[in-house]
């Protein structure tokens, strides 16, 4: 059971890191760079928030609207 829980946590961490990486890549591609201070907000966001950020970028939201999701 302990090994399975460790595997599950490892998978969740991997998915989280992938989402963080995707958000950084999408913001850089769309806006040119990740504004100072926004990187920490992205790294400390939860999975649901990262999903909303990704949706916002894909829906054409402004950088200010995306930042508001991270507050």
N, C-alpha and C positions, 0 to 999 in steps of 0.2 A: 504494500500500500504506500509506503513512504517513497519508494522508487517511482511509482506511478504518479504520485503527487509532484515529485521533483520534475518528472518529464513534462507534466501538464504545465507547471510554472515556466519551464524552459520554452515550451511552445508559445505560451502567452507572451513571454518576453521577446521572443523572436518576431512575433506578429507585431507587437508594439514598436520595436525598432524599425521594422519594415515600413510601418505607417509613418513614423517620424521621418525616415529617409524620403519617403514619397512626398510628404508635405514640403520638406526643404527643397526637393527637386522641382516640384510644381511651382512653388513661390519664386524660386530663382528663374525658372523658364518664363514665367508670366510677368514678373515685376523687375527682373534684373538682379535682385539681391534680396537677402533676408535682412530686414531692418534690425538695427542693434536693439537688443532687449527682447525681440520677438522669439529668438532662438530658445531662450530659457523657458518662455511660456509654452512653446511647442513641446519641448522635452519633458515638461512637467504636466502636460495635459493627459487626461484619461483617454481611453480608446474611443468612447462615444464622441468626445469633443474632437478628436482627430478625424473621425468619420465626417462630422459636420464641417470641419475645415476643408477636407477634401471635396465634399459636395459643393461647398461655397466656391472654391476655386473653379471647379468644373462648371458651375452655373454662371460664371462670369462676375462674381462679386468683386467689389473693390477691395484693396488692401485694408482699408479702414473697417470695412464690414467683416473681413476675415479676422482682423485683430479683435473686434468686438466679441466674436465667438470664443476667443481665448481668454477673455477676462473673467 
